[in-house]
Each structure stands twice: as structure tokens, then as C-alpha cells.
Amino acid sequence: MLDNVTINQLRAFVAVCDQGSFSGAARKLRRAQSAISHAIKALESAFDVELFERNTRKAQLTAAGRSLLPDARAVISRTEEMKNRAGSIARTGAPQVSIAIDTYFPRAHLIDCLRTLQEEFHTAAIDLRITSMQGGENLVLQKMCALAVTIENVTEVNPDAMERRWLCEAKMVTVCAPSHPLASTPKPIPMDEFGGHIQIVVTDNQPGAEKTQQGVAGKRQWLVNDLGAKRDLLKAGLGWGHLPRHLVGEDLASGQLVELERRAWHIGSLTFMISQRRGYDLSPCESRLVELLGEPQCIPKKTRRRSVSGKGAKA
């Protein structure tokens, strides 16, 4: 029987409650009073309960009516929301954003950007892929994503078909667990000393990725293809490595990781780029997301400067 409930019946129910009478509901909805009465009777029949007391001149809810009124309001509200969304799609089409985000990108800032985009583009459909190294640009090249946030010093997949532009930067720090031998080594630490210990390096599954690494000291490396795994291995004391400061700030504050001072060995800031196919025109929704992602408040001001680095994968 509930399949026979209509939105108009629910509107009549709510209108009678709001106006306090069947006649008031009829005036509000611009319908005949008999139509309102019929709608309420049909609704009561479908619910198999009485919604209003029959012994009073004023429309007075029964216990069942009071219990069901919030549900009726919620259904009407969601219906209006659906109508508004459909109207927006009919006027402008449903905006879609397919984007690959490098795993090193500040996750909290990404979430804030998506939250703002959702508020401004209620009908937007988001296809989000978390990738590393060349994975994002490969998805763009295969037209599985329209955009990719990638790292500047990761070799471009196909410069003739792709174009990059600067987005923002993030500070990198060198860390290890307090139990690691490097934590008790006199600072600053020379590169040769780092080379004598296992370095945890993020790579991806692309052929030859391990051959194009930067920020690597020596050949004692453990390769992982997940940033979270690298962080966990470092906290476990299994090696040392470079990580974005925004990712390990709490670990440094709690003492689970310690920052290592390097001697005569500079590691530049992590520079993020936006990649897209050449000639591709961004939609307003895509343009707004790129604008939000590039807003500098996610990165401390002192770290927002262009870095100069060669080609290669990230450490």
C-alpha cells in the first residue's frame, strides 16, 4: 500500500498541520477542500493509521500523525532538492570532474577543496584517483581522467600530448624513528652517512621507475608503492626517508619520528603541477577545482617558493 503514497498527499498532510485546518491547507495549496480531504484519507489508508483526530473541529494530530510528520517533511524536502538538482542539470548539464591526485598532495587541503566545490556545484560528480609518480598522467593520456596533480620532477609521460602548469609547493623533511641509528648521529649528517643506512623510497609500478630516482643516497633502498606504507616503515625504525612536513607534523610533535638535519645536501620543496591534455578546455567546475587546489593556505608561506630540480622520480 505504501507504493500508492504520492508527494501531493504528503504535501496535503504537512499543509493541514501547518495551517491548522483543511480549509487553510486548501487555500495554501490552491486546491479544493474536498481534494485535501481525499488526499488525507488516501494517505491514512496507505499507512493504515489515522493521522488526525475525528472528534475535534480543529485539525489535531493523533500520536501516529505526530510521529509521521517529520518523515513527511523530510520526504518533501528531499523531493525539492531533487527537483532543484534536476533543474540545474537541465540548464547547465551535470558537471563532472575526473582527476588523479598524487599521493604526496596534502590530503586535508584536498578534502577542503572538494567540500567547497560540492557547496558551489551541488550536482558535480567527482571521479577521484590517488596515484603516484607517472600514474596520474598515464590516466590523463588514456582519457580516464581529465586532470592530474603530479610532481614536477617526475618525468613527463608524453610532453607532446600533455601540458603542465605550476600549482603549489610543500616542504619536505628527512625523518627516521627515534630508535634508528641516525637519530643519535651527530648533526648535521653528511650524505655518505645516510648512504650507509636503508632508505625507504616511494616508487610506482611503471617499468624502469626505480631507475629515475632523486633525493636518494646510496644503493641501500627499500621500494614501496604506497606513501602510507613508507610512513609506517619509517615509524617502525626500518629505515629513513623524505616525507612532506604536512604528513608527518603530528608524528614529529608526538616523537614517533624525528627530523634529521642534512649537511651539504639540499632537498628542495615538493612542487605540484597540474597536467592535462594539450588543447583540452577546462569546464567551469574543473577550473574552480584547480583554483582551489592551488590556493596557498595549505602550505606555510615560508615554503611557497619555486624549487629548481632535475627530472626523476620522488624519493
KOLMI-589800 format. One line per 10 residues: for each residue x, y, z of N, C-alpha, C. Coordinates in Angstrom, 3 decimals. Each point is the difference from the previous one (the first is absolute). Example, Ala and Ser with C-alpha at 12.3 -4.5 7.8 and 13.67 -1.06 7.14 Angstrom:
% KOLMI-589800
13.190:-5.690:7.800:-0.890:1.190:0.000:0.900:1.200:0.000; -0.350:1.050:-0.720:0.820:1.190:0.060:-0.770:1.090:0.730
% end
This chain:
% KOLMI-589800
0.811:-1.209:0.000:-0.811:1.209:0.000:0.850:1.267:0.000; 1.199:-0.081:0.607:0.835:1.188:0.060:0.451:0.457:-1.369; -0.009:-0.907:-0.987:0.372:0.389:-1.356:-0.994:0.997:-0.580; -1.206:0.091:0.579:-1.024:0.907:-0.518:0.100:1.399:0.603; 0.906:0.216:0.937:0.168:1.324:0.601:0.608:0.944:-1.033; -0.586:1.183:-0.123:0.499:0.982:-0.953:0.543:1.214:0.742; 0.823:0.762:-0.702:0.566:1.203:0.606:-1.091:1.023:0.269; -1.023:0.027:-0.843:-1.102:0.942:0.217:-0.770:-0.325:1.287; -0.147:-1.286:0.297:-0.651:-0.386:1.256:0.822:0.464:1.198; 1.308:-0.161:-0.089:0.864:0.440:1.089:-0.029:1.521:0.142
-0.047:0.693:-1.137:-0.096:1.461:0.060:-1.310:0.423:0.675; -1.083:-0.697:-0.308:-1.292:0.318:0.628:0.072:-0.234:1.505; 0.611:-1.099:0.401:0.151:-0.335:1.423:0.759:1.102:0.737; 1.134:0.403:-0.557:0.823:1.031:0.643:-0.726:1.341:0.006; -0.690:0.316:-1.099:-0.719:1.275:-0.074:-1.105:0.086:1.052; -0.739:-1.085:0.216:-1.050:-0.010:1.024:0.623:0.240:1.373; 1.129:-0.634:0.259:0.685:0.187:1.289:0.471:1.438:0.165; 0.570:0.573:-1.059:0.535:1.357:0.085:-1.101:1.041:0.128; -1.115:-0.206:-0.721:-1.084:0.980:-0.014:-1.026:-0.226:1.111; -0.002:-1.196:0.567:-0.911:-0.287:1.092:-1.405:-0.366:-0.411
-0.233:-0.113:-1.304:-1.350:-0.359:-0.470:0.078:-0.481:-1.442; -1.024:-0.731:-0.415:-0.079:-0.485:-1.372:-0.249:1.169:-0.945; -0.831:0.952:0.447:-0.293:1.152:-0.860:1.251:0.855:-0.202; 0.795:0.159:1.054:1.241:0.766:-0.134:0.984:-0.678:-0.931; 0.083:-1.318:0.082:0.879:-0.741:-0.902:-0.459:0.140:-1.444; -1.326:-0.008:-0.213:-0.533:0.151:-1.354:0.381:1.361:-0.579; -0.089:1.056:0.824:0.364:1.333:-0.478:1.495:0.073:-0.309; 0.820:-0.582:0.864:1.447:0.055:-0.216:0.404:-0.741:-1.273; -0.583:-1.155:-0.209:0.366:-0.821:-1.167:-0.834:0.320:-1.236; -0.976:0.922:0.181:-0.867:0.400:-1.115:-0.726:-1.207:-0.595
-0.557:-0.781:0.892:-0.771:-1.173:-0.398:-1.338:0.030:0.736; -0.949:-0.770:-0.505:-1.305:-0.083:0.666:0.160:-0.714:1.325; -0.817:0.395:0.978:0.078:-0.627:1.319:-0.319:-1.480:-0.082; -0.885:-0.360:-0.909:-0.328:-1.423:-0.168:1.203:-0.781:-0.497; 0.840:0.642:-0.808:1.211:-0.675:-0.492:0.975:-0.236:1.145; 0.079:0.969:0.918:0.878:-0.172:1.166:-0.510:-1.149:0.869; -1.304:-0.022:0.238:-0.585:-1.072:0.820:0.238:-1.359:-0.638; -0.162:-0.077:-1.317:0.221:-1.268:-0.708:1.460:-0.420:0.116; 0.930:0.945:-0.090:1.421:-0.332:0.084:0.341:-0.556:1.385; -0.577:0.598:1.043:0.288:-0.468:1.356:-0.568:-1.397:0.209
-1.222:-0.234:-0.494:-0.599:-1.324:0.143:0.815:-1.058:-0.743; 0.475:0.349:-1.187:0.813:-0.947:-0.765:1.317:-0.293:0.724; 0.563:1.036:0.615:1.259:-0.178:0.727:-0.219:-0.876:1.235; -1.080:0.232:0.707:-0.312:-0.823:1.166:-0.246:-1.445:-0.398; -0.628:-0.189:-1.151:-0.250:-1.356:-0.476:1.309:-0.700:-0.351; 0.909:0.752:-0.619:1.288:-0.588:-0.377:0.840:-0.346:1.219; -0.040:0.868:1.026:0.766:-0.230:1.226:-0.722:-0.936:0.974; -1.296:-0.160:-0.217:-0.840:-0.812:0.895:0.003:0.567:1.424; 0.003:1.338:0.099:-0.099:0.689:1.294:-0.834:1.265:-0.207; -0.543:0.530:1.072:-0.671:1.290:-0.058:1.007:1.089:0.349
0.033:1.049:-0.822:0.955:1.084:0.192:-0.581:1.137:0.819; -1.325:0.186:-0.068:-0.645:1.102:0.711:-1.153:-0.539:0.853; -0.205:0.659:1.135:-1.144:-0.332:0.855:-1.292:0.375:-0.726; -1.028:-0.829:0.151:-1.255:0.243:-0.714:-1.035:0.717:0.883; 0.294:0.180:1.283:-1.005:0.552:0.905:0.222:1.481:0.303; 0.909:0.654:-0.717:0.284:1.412:0.250:-0.245:0.809:-1.261; -0.375:1.248:0.204:-0.246:0.872:-1.163:1.320:0.439:-0.622; 1.050:0.148:0.810:1.311:0.379:-0.510:0.798:-1.249:-0.375; 0.821:0.114:-1.019:0.824:-1.135:-0.431:1.031:-0.307:1.077; -0.235:-1.044:0.747:0.880:-0.375:1.102:0.611:-1.359:-0.296
1.315:-0.072:0.050:0.713:-1.232:-0.342:-0.213:-1.080:1.055; -0.065:-1.236:-0.482:0.052:-1.150:0.890:1.458:-0.274:0.358; 0.222:-0.948:0.873:1.378:-0.383:0.336:0.742:-0.495:-1.241; -0.696:-0.770:-0.850:0.625:-0.483:-1.239:0.313:1.159:-0.927; -0.906:0.964:-0.071:0.222:1.169:-0.851:1.213:0.787:0.441; 0.140:0.210:1.326:1.168:0.730:0.510:1.299:-0.745:-0.305; -0.061:-1.310:0.049:1.194:-0.796:-0.264:0.407:0.035:-1.469; -1.000:0.042:-0.898:0.283:-0.057:-1.439:0.254:1.362:-0.622; -0.367:1.083:0.683:0.159:1.331:-0.582:1.455:0.329:-0.356; 0.980:-0.253:0.869:1.397:0.291:-0.377:0.448:-0.782:-1.233
-0.471:-1.239:-0.137:0.364:-0.788:-1.181:-0.592:0.614:-1.260; -1.246:0.465:0.100:-0.641:0.627:-1.155:0.764:1.250:-0.411; 0.385:0.811:0.972:0.769:1.206:-0.318:1.333:-0.357:-0.660; 0.667:-1.059:0.497:1.296:-0.395:-0.566:-0.151:-0.459:-1.443; -1.066:-0.773:-0.285:-0.216:-0.478:-1.374:-0.248:1.182:-0.933; -0.804:0.954:0.429:-0.286:1.184:-0.817:1.283:0.804:-0.236; 0.809:0.155:1.057:1.245:0.746:-0.128:0.945:-0.656:-0.994; 0.139:-1.324:0.084:0.881:-0.704:-0.926:-0.536:0.062:-1.419; -1.326:-0.009:-0.146:-0.598:0.114:-1.326:0.302:1.359:-0.605; -0.104:1.058:0.805:0.317:1.340:-0.493:1.467:0.099:-0.384
0.851:-0.612:0.821:1.427:-0.004:-0.313:0.253:-0.712:-1.326; -0.669:-1.115:-0.208:0.153:-0.750:-1.241:-0.487:0.814:-1.194; -1.132:0.718:0.151:-0.517:0.838:-1.076:0.982:1.111:-0.337; 0.575:0.624:1.022:0.968:1.070:-0.240:1.234:-0.524:-0.715; 0.455:-1.191:0.423:1.172:-0.584:-0.649:-0.299:-0.341:-1.460; -1.175:-0.550:-0.235:-0.386:-0.336:-1.370:-0.110:1.254:-0.855; -0.536:1.083:0.593:-0.094:1.245:-0.744:1.359:0.558:-0.359; 0.950:-0.129:0.938:1.355:0.475:-0.268:0.662:-0.810:-1.100; -0.223:-1.307:0.033:0.567:-0.860:-1.042:-0.621:0.335:-1.352; -1.298:0.256:-0.016:-0.670:0.331:-1.255:0.523:1.305:-0.584
0.347:0.948:0.887:0.481:1.300:-0.479:1.453:-0.053:-0.434; 0.847:-0.671:0.784:1.436:0.078:-0.252:0.657:-1.344:-0.262; -0.740:-1.089:0.156:0.612:-1.318:-0.087:0.650:-0.359:1.321; 0.168:-1.260:0.254:0.590:-0.453:1.262:1.517:0.153:-0.074; 0.583:0.903:0.827:1.462:0.161:-0.050:0.703:-1.242:0.518; 1.084:-0.358:-0.644:0.765:-1.172:0.396:1.471:0.383:0.073; 0.667:-0.524:0.993:1.427:0.228:0.154:0.669:-1.353:0.218; 0.884:-0.361:-0.890:0.792:-1.217:0.161:1.453:0.433:0.154; 0.569:-0.275:1.155:1.343:0.516:0.300:0.806:-1.046:0.757; 1.273:-0.087:-0.361:0.939:-0.869:0.701:0.876:0.878:0.885
0.099:-0.336:1.275:0.760:0.797:0.963:1.189:-0.818:0.505; 1.181:0.589:-0.080:1.176:-0.698:0.508:-0.124:-0.222:1.496; 0.446:-1.151:0.452:-0.150:-0.385:1.398:0.708:0.949:0.963; 0.996:0.768:-0.492:0.716:0.943:0.847:-0.781:1.294:0.231; -1.062:0.252:-0.765:-0.725:1.258:0.126:-0.686:0.068:1.363; -0.011:1.173:0.651:-0.616:0.113:1.339:-1.452:-0.455:-0.002; -0.278:-1.077:0.717:-1.328:-0.607:-0.026:-1.054:0.902:0.649; 0.359:0.658:1.104:-0.970:0.870:0.679:-0.410:1.153:-0.909; 0.957:0.555:-0.726:-0.319:1.094:-0.922:-0.875:-0.503:-1.142; 0.287:-1.194:-0.506:-0.821:-0.581:-1.056:-1.449:-0.140:0.454
-0.196:-0.486:1.219:-1.360:-0.169:0.523:-0.706:1.343:0.120; 0.716:1.013:0.480:-0.605:1.341:0.100:-0.412:0.517:-1.375; 0.834:-0.243:-1.006:-0.312:0.447:-1.366:-1.246:-0.698:-0.530; -0.096:-1.300:0.216:-1.158:-0.753:-0.471:-1.265:0.423:0.736; 0.143:0.318:1.279:-1.168:0.464:0.766:-0.511:1.331:-0.560; 0.914:0.917:-0.292:-0.396:1.286:-0.582:-0.611:-0.195:-1.377; 0.606:-0.879:-0.804:-0.539:-0.252:-1.335:-1.408:-0.569:0.084; -0.239:-0.878:0.962:-1.329:-0.582:0.170:-1.021:1.069:0.369; 0.394:0.976:0.792:-0.908:1.073:0.381:-0.332:0.903:-1.193; 0.968:0.183:-0.890:-0.198:0.914:-1.130:-0.609:-0.695:-1.217
0.269:-1.289:-0.147:-0.534:-0.778:-1.123:-0.721:-1.219:0.589; -1.267:0.199:0.370:-0.728:-1.045:0.724:-0.147:-1.288:-0.804; -0.039:0.107:-1.324:-0.259:-1.181:-0.837:1.280:-0.649:-0.514; 1.152:0.501:0.429:1.264:-0.502:-0.546:0.235:-1.458:0.380; 0.441:-0.774:-0.983:0.401:-1.388:0.223:1.531:-0.056:-0.020; 0.602:-0.557:1.050:1.451:-0.018:0.144:0.527:-1.418:-0.196; 0.985:-0.122:-0.885:0.723:-1.267:-0.185:1.432:0.269:0.438; 0.351:-0.452:1.198:1.297:0.316:0.600:0.872:-1.245:0.046; 1.223:0.117:-0.529:0.964:-1.105:0.039:1.249:0.474:0.743; 0.466:-0.780:0.952:1.247:0.300:0.702:1.109:-0.809:-0.662
1.006:0.695:-0.512:1.050:-0.661:-0.783:1.369:0.427:0.515; 1.033:-0.535:-0.605:1.364:0.423:0.310:0.796:0.084:-1.284; 0.977:0.871:0.025:0.940:0.190:-1.114:-0.733:0.207:-1.323; 0.235:-0.846:-1.002:-0.572:0.209:-1.329:-1.423:-0.545:-0.135; -0.511:-0.600:1.071:-1.315:-0.627:-0.087:-1.098:0.974:-0.383; 0.016:1.221:0.554:-1.044:0.972:-0.295:-0.001:0.428:-1.453; 1.183:0.315:-0.529:0.075:0.435:-1.395:-0.351:-1.131:-0.955; 0.307:-1.209:0.365:-0.419:-1.129:-0.840:-1.523:-0.076:-0.095; -0.700:0.252:1.119:-1.463:-0.004:-0.023:-0.541:1.126:-0.872; 0.654:1.154:0.033:-0.419:1.118:-0.849:0.242:-0.334:-1.473
1.149:-0.580:-0.274:0.329:-0.355:-1.379:-0.975:-1.039:-0.544; -0.469:-0.905:0.860:-0.972:-1.016:-0.404:-1.439:0.525:0.024; -0.166:1.287:0.352:-1.302:0.674:0.073:-0.906:-0.607:1.073; 0.625:-0.620:0.990:-0.770:-0.483:1.148:-0.180:1.109:1.032; 0.884:0.993:-0.036:-0.107:1.196:0.828:0.265:1.218:-0.871; -0.640:1.102:0.347:0.218:1.238:-0.748:1.218:0.754:0.516; 0.271:-0.130:1.303:1.077:0.746:0.633:0.815:-0.922:0.890; 1.225:0.422:0.265:0.848:-0.727:0.943:0.840:1.003:0.773; 0.066:-0.195:1.304:0.958:0.737:0.824:1.210:-0.897:0.154; 1.132:0.460:-0.517:1.194:-0.832:-0.010:1.172:0.789:0.566
1.149:-0.636:0.071:1.206:0.614:0.557:0.868:0.519:-1.131; 0.555:1.194:0.190:0.774:0.639:-1.061:1.168:-0.848:-0.467; 0.718:-0.627:0.948:1.208:-0.718:-0.401:-0.258:-1.441:-0.413; -1.275:-0.380:-0.163:-0.333:-1.294:-0.599:-0.024:0.181:-1.519; 0.713:-0.839:-0.695:0.116:0.126:-1.451:-1.370:-0.014:-0.662; -0.227:0.943:-0.918:-1.274:0.073:-0.711:-0.210:-1.241:-0.864; -1.228:-0.464:-0.039:-0.322:-1.209:-0.757:0.122:0.256:-1.491; -0.610:1.087:-0.463:0.016:0.320:-1.429:-0.104:1.514:-0.161; 1.140:0.717:-0.009:-0.030:1.464:-0.073:-0.711:0.539:-1.235; -0.010:-0.747:-1.087:-0.667:0.473:-1.213:-1.518:-0.006:0.140
-0.521:-0.909:0.814:-1.449:-0.113:0.153:-0.512:0.636:1.278; 0.895:0.287:0.941:-0.401:0.504:1.311:0.616:1.367:0.247; -0.642:0.777:0.858:0.586:1.255:0.464:-0.158:0.100:1.514; 0.996:0.629:0.615:0.012:0.169:1.443:0.040:1.490:0.346; -0.553:0.345:1.183:0.169:1.340:0.543:0.113:-0.087:1.516; 0.705:0.949:0.546:0.309:0.012:1.430:-1.263:0.127:0.829; -0.054:-0.703:1.138:-1.169:0.034:0.868:0.366:0.536:1.387; 0.861:-0.694:0.733:0.404:0.439:1.336:1.194:-0.836:0.439; 0.479:0.257:1.194:1.164:-0.706:0.513:-0.234:-0.466:1.427; 0.778:-0.987:0.423:-0.068:-0.505:1.364:1.414:-0.263:0.504
0.234:0.290:1.261:1.312:-0.182:0.619:0.280:-1.470:0.248; 1.205:-0.440:-0.317:0.433:-1.366:0.261:0.945:-0.037:1.202; -0.085:-1.076:0.784:0.913:-0.194:1.127:0.554:-1.416:-0.055; 1.178:-0.174:0.551:0.633:-1.313:0.083:-0.195:-0.524:1.421; -0.528:-1.219:0.120:-0.399:-0.505:1.313:0.409:-1.453:0.180; -0.027:-0.406:1.264:0.163:-1.405:0.369:-0.633:-0.176:1.378; -0.108:-1.214:0.453:-0.522:-0.269:1.337:1.070:0.348:1.041; -0.404:0.356:1.206:0.997:0.318:1.039:0.900:-1.181:0.348; -0.433:-1.227:-0.312:0.818:-1.184:0.276:1.026:-0.267:-1.098; -0.099:0.702:-1.122:0.908:-0.238:-1.129:1.387:0.569:0.319
1.085:-0.648:-0.458:1.352:0.501:0.282:0.229:1.445:-0.428; -0.635:0.441:-1.091:0.215:1.368:-0.466:-0.545:1.027:0.989; -0.963:-0.411:0.827:-0.579:0.941:0.959:1.026:0.435:1.040; 0.980:-0.849:0.274:1.031:0.330:0.998:1.324:0.395:-0.644; 0.015:0.135:-1.325:1.208:0.417:-0.708:0.173:1.507:0.148; 1.225:0.492:0.259:0.212:1.446:0.127:-0.489:0.740:-1.248; -0.663:1.142:0.230:-0.559:0.803:-1.090:0.975:1.152:-0.318; 0.002:0.472:-1.259:-0.748:-0.527:-1.145:0.639:-1.266:-0.554; -0.788:-0.802:-0.682:0.443:-1.314:-0.461:0.421:0.091:-1.468; 1.218:-0.466:-0.336:0.437:0.032:-1.407:-0.728:-1.046:-0.833
-0.017:0.209:-1.287:-0.706:-0.895:-0.913:0.568:-1.418:0.065; 1.330:-0.118:0.171:0.611:-1.325:0.060:-0.542:-0.809:1.173; -0.271:0.679:1.120:-0.538:-0.693:1.169:-1.410:-0.508:-0.277; -0.809:0.822:-0.682:-1.338:-0.453:-0.400:0.106:-1.234:-0.893; 0.965:0.027:-0.920:0.147:-1.099:-0.949:0.312:-1.330:0.648; 0.467:0.007:1.238:0.304:-1.243:0.680:-1.201:-0.652:0.649; -1.170:0.610:-0.106:-1.213:-0.535:0.612:-1.096:-0.166:-1.054; -0.932:-0.876:0.286:-1.100:-0.271:-0.939:-0.892:1.229:-0.129; -0.246:0.406:-1.243:-0.909:1.105:-0.284:-1.310:-0.568:-0.543; -1.115:0.460:0.548:-1.315:-0.410:-0.488:-0.401:0.963:-1.108
-0.247:-0.527:-1.187:-0.246:0.821:-1.185:-1.347:-0.382:-0.616; -0.805:1.011:-0.300:-1.265:-0.241:-0.693:0.256:-0.087:-1.489; -0.514:-1.044:-0.615:0.094:-0.172:-1.444:-1.390:-0.367:-0.496; -0.126:-0.353:-1.259:-1.292:-0.481:-0.495:0.239:-1.262:-0.797; -1.026:-0.451:-0.689:0.093:-1.273:-0.714:0.393:0.162:-1.457; 0.416:1.227:-0.366:0.406:0.210:-1.386:1.369:-0.622:-0.251; 0.216:-0.626:-1.164:1.309:-0.597:-0.307:1.105:1.054:0.043; 1.071:-0.307:0.702:1.137:0.894:0.046:-0.148:1.156:0.958; -1.059:0.032:0.796:-0.210:1.124:0.903:1.137:0.114:1.005; 0.517:-1.138:0.452:1.051:0.034:1.004:1.310:0.534:-0.552
0.097:0.183:-1.335:1.233:0.477:-0.608:0.054:1.521:-0.066; -1.095:0.673:0.322:-0.050:1.453:-0.135:-0.370:0.633:1.334; 0.832:-0.240:0.997:-0.301:0.481:1.341:0.852:1.218:0.349; -0.569:0.844:0.865:0.698:1.185:0.468:-0.113:0.084:1.505; 0.973:0.656:0.634:-0.023:0.086:1.452:0.403:-1.307:0.654; 0.718:-0.841:-0.741:0.380:-1.326:0.507:1.488:0.003:0.330; 0.349:-0.541:1.156:1.395:-0.081:0.427:0.413:-1.458:0.045; 0.924:-0.396:-0.877:0.483:-1.370:0.013:-0.978:-0.974:-0.643; 0.346:-1.277:0.071:-0.774:-1.038:-0.663:-0.779:-0.888:0.965; 0.041:0.286:1.289:-0.747:-0.802:0.976:-1.419:0.563:0.083
-0.872:-0.554:-0.825:-1.358:0.530:-0.099:-1.030:-1.112:0.167; -1.074:0.355:0.631:-1.214:-0.809:-0.026:-1.036:0.796:-0.779; -0.577:-0.627:-1.026:-0.976:0.679:-0.849:-1.415:-0.375:0.424; -0.851:0.993:0.121:-1.419:-0.224:0.288:-0.812:0.865:-0.963; -1.213:-0.436:-0.315:-0.826:0.779:-0.928:-1.180:0.660:0.715; 0.141:0.188:1.312:-1.073:0.606:0.772:0.622:0.921:1.039; -0.463:1.264:0.036:0.566:0.986:0.925:-0.283:-0.366:1.450; -1.202:-0.532:0.266:-0.325:-0.410:1.363:0.904:-1.118:0.480; 0.329:-0.920:-0.908:0.901:-1.097:0.365:1.393:0.542:0.324; 0.439:0.977:-0.763:1.315:0.601:0.277:0.010:0.623:1.390
-1.022:0.738:0.310:-0.092:0.641:1.315:0.015:-1.050:1.118; -0.744:-1.079:-0.176:-0.052:-1.043:1.020:1.367:-0.670:0.178; 0.700:-0.252:-1.106:1.313:-0.627:0.091:0.990:0.912:0.707; -0.101:1.301:-0.283:0.896:0.946:0.667:-0.282:0.042:1.504; -1.269:0.034:0.371:-0.359:0.048:1.420:0.420:-1.288:0.718; 0.085:-1.096:-0.751:0.429:-1.272:0.581:1.518:-0.100:0.140; 0.734:1.014:-0.486:1.446:0.001:0.134:0.733:-0.814:-1.030; -0.655:-0.322:-1.115:0.606:-0.867:-1.013:0.850:0.762:-1.014; 0.040:1.308:0.081:0.793:0.777:-0.928:-0.223:1.479:0.232; 0.526:0.813:-0.930:-0.203:1.445:0.034:-0.554:0.432:-1.348
-0.495:1.210:-0.078:-0.535:0.462:-1.279:-0.492:1.435:0.069; -0.401:0.512:-1.168:-0.542:1.350:-0.124:-1.522:-0.092:-0.067; -0.672:0.877:0.724:-1.463:0.061:-0.025:-0.458:1.457:0.058; -1.190:0.294:-0.511:-0.523:1.367:0.111:-0.243:0.353:1.467; 0.335:1.228:0.379:-0.181:0.405:1.389:-1.465:-0.062:0.420; -0.929:0.318:-0.929:-1.411:-0.023:0.376:-0.460:-1.410:0.378; 0.706:-1.021:-0.503:-0.408:-1.370:0.281:0.505:-0.484:1.354; 1.167:0.481:0.410:0.640:-0.542:1.204:0.028:0.999:1.151; -0.723:1.107:-0.119:0.016:1.001:1.061:-0.378:-0.568:1.349; -1.063:-0.805:0.042:-0.428:-0.598:1.273:0.991:-1.049:0.488
0.603:-0.729:-0.940:0.994:-1.011:0.399:1.223:0.665:0.627; 0.419:1.143:-0.556:1.145:0.719:0.562:-0.354:0.578:1.364; -1.221:0.525:0.120:-0.421:0.597:1.267:-0.113:-1.044:1.102; -0.435:-1.209:-0.363:-0.184:-1.058:1.005:1.274:-0.791:0.264; 1.039:0.229:-0.810:1.250:-0.715:0.198:0.071:-1.344:-0.682; -1.003:-0.353:-0.807:0.060:-1.282:-0.714:1.013:0.052:-1.137; 0.276:1.206:-0.498:1.048:0.219:-0.988:0.842:1.188:0.446; 1.247:0.035:-0.443:0.869:1.141:0.281:0.528:0.539:-1.332; 0.192:1.314:-0.063:0.515:0.619:-1.219:1.516:-0.047:0.005; 0.574:-0.356:-1.142:1.444:-0.122:-0.139:0.546:1.192:-0.772
1.026:0.618:0.537:0.623:1.153:-0.657:1.081:-0.501:-0.954; -0.103:0.384:-1.265:0.958:-0.434:-1.025:1.145:1.017:-0.116; 1.199:-0.481:-0.330:1.155:0.878:-0.211:0.382:-0.008:-1.483; 0.030:1.198:-0.581:0.410:0.164:-1.402:-0.830:-0.874:-0.941; -1.260:-0.126:0.311:-0.884:-0.810:-0.846:-1.389:0.627:0.052; -0.337:0.681:-1.068:-1.258:0.755:-0.030:-1.113:-0.833:-0.629; -1.140:-0.061:0.683:-1.210:-0.617:-0.545:-1.034:1.118:-0.170; -0.329:0.306:-1.237:-0.911:1.107:-0.271:-1.432:-0.322:0.402; -0.827:1.036:-0.019:-1.417:-0.200:0.269:-0.620:-0.873:-1.089; -1.081:-0.650:0.360:-0.727:-0.841:-0.943:-0.925:0.894:-0.816
0.229:0.077:-1.291:-0.777:0.883:-0.871:-1.070:-0.809:-0.723; -1.255:0.390:0.186:-1.118:-0.676:-0.644:-0.391:0.742:-1.280; -0.329:-0.788:-1.015:-0.403:0.531:-1.297:-1.381:-0.541:-0.375; -0.714:0.760:-0.806:-1.250:-0.481:-0.599:0.307:-0.445:-1.414; -0.368:-1.212:-0.336:0.217:-0.550:-1.338:-1.336:-0.211:-0.699; -0.036:0.312:-1.288:-1.183:-0.240:-0.812:0.416:-0.221:-1.446; -0.904:-0.543:-0.787:0.307:-0.197:-1.409:0.076:1.350:-0.704; 0.899:0.141:-0.940:0.131:1.251:-0.742:-1.293:0.289:-0.764; -0.453:1.243:0.106:-1.213:0.402:-0.704:-1.277:-0.290:0.756; 0.095:-0.619:1.175:-1.205:-0.325:0.762:-0.496:1.244:0.724
-1.280:0.331:-0.183:-0.604:1.159:0.653:-0.660:-0.429:1.305; 0.415:0.624:1.081:-0.576:-0.324:1.294:-1.411:0.559:0.124; -0.875:-0.775:0.609:-1.340:0.468:0.314:0.083:0.964:1.180; -1.055:0.795:0.245:0.017:0.879:1.186:0.243:-0.759:1.296; -0.568:-1.194:0.114:0.181:-0.794:1.207:1.456:-0.450:0.142; 0.596:-0.451:-1.091:1.399:-0.424:0.029:0.926:1.178:0.299; -0.287:1.142:-0.625:0.817:1.192:0.242:-0.054:0.418:1.456; -1.198:-0.090:0.589:-0.145:0.393:1.397:0.776:-0.938:0.917; -0.007:-1.301:-0.290:0.742:-0.949:0.823:1.501:0.275:-0.082; 0.494:0.270:-1.208:1.424:0.313:-0.150:0.348:1.258:0.789
-0.881:0.993:-0.053:0.216:1.224:0.751:0.070:-0.274:1.508; -0.904:-0.832:0.483:-0.015:-0.333:1.424:1.246:-0.783:0.403; 0.398:-0.966:-0.822:1.165:-0.817:0.325:1.270:0.842:0.077; 0.062:1.042:-0.805:1.195:0.838:-0.037:0.023:1.100:1.025; -1.091:0.159:0.777:-0.009:1.035:1.022:1.061:-0.304:1.044; 0.779:0.994:0.399:1.222:-0.259:0.778:-0.194:-0.226:1.475; -1.218:0.117:0.540:-0.122:-0.098:1.438:0.328:-1.383:0.541; 0.046:-1.017:-0.889:0.313:-1.345:0.492:1.484:-0.167:0.284; 0.851:0.903:-0.524:1.439:-0.133:0.144:0.534:1.216:0.766; 0.840:-0.167:1.016:0.577:1.152:0.695:0.669:0.956:-0.974
-0.151:1.304:0.234:0.497:0.995:-0.945:1.488:-0.151:-0.276; 0.770:-0.304:1.035:1.446:-0.051:-0.188:0.421:-1.119:-0.935; -0.877:-0.964:-0.291:0.354:-1.096:-0.894:-0.528:0.216:-1.400; -0.753:1.105:-0.242:-0.617:0.192:-1.315:0.940:0.761:-0.928; 1.041:-0.664:-0.448:0.882:0.603:-0.971:0.316:-1.047:-1.041; 0.272:0.435:-1.202:0.268:-0.947:-1.065:1.297:-0.754:0.272; -0.008:-1.299:-0.192:1.206:-0.788:0.168:0.552:-0.350:-1.371; 1.314:-0.164:-0.080:0.639:-0.373:-1.247:0.533:-1.401:0.174; -0.475:-0.916:-0.809:0.434:-1.389:0.147:0.014:-0.663:-1.350; 0.768:-1.061:-0.109:0.074:-0.728:-1.241:-1.121:-0.988:-0.130
-0.022:-0.726:-1.089:-1.029:-1.010:-0.244:0.278:-1.227:0.847; -1.050:-0.705:0.368:0.180:-1.241:0.713:-1.185:-0.290:0.897; 0.020:-1.156:0.593:-1.078:-0.386:0.893:0.279:0.550:1.383; -1.067:0.007:0.812:0.170:0.533:1.337:0.537:-1.062:0.940; 0.726:0.481:1.006:0.617:-0.943:0.946:-1.052:-0.470:0.963
% end
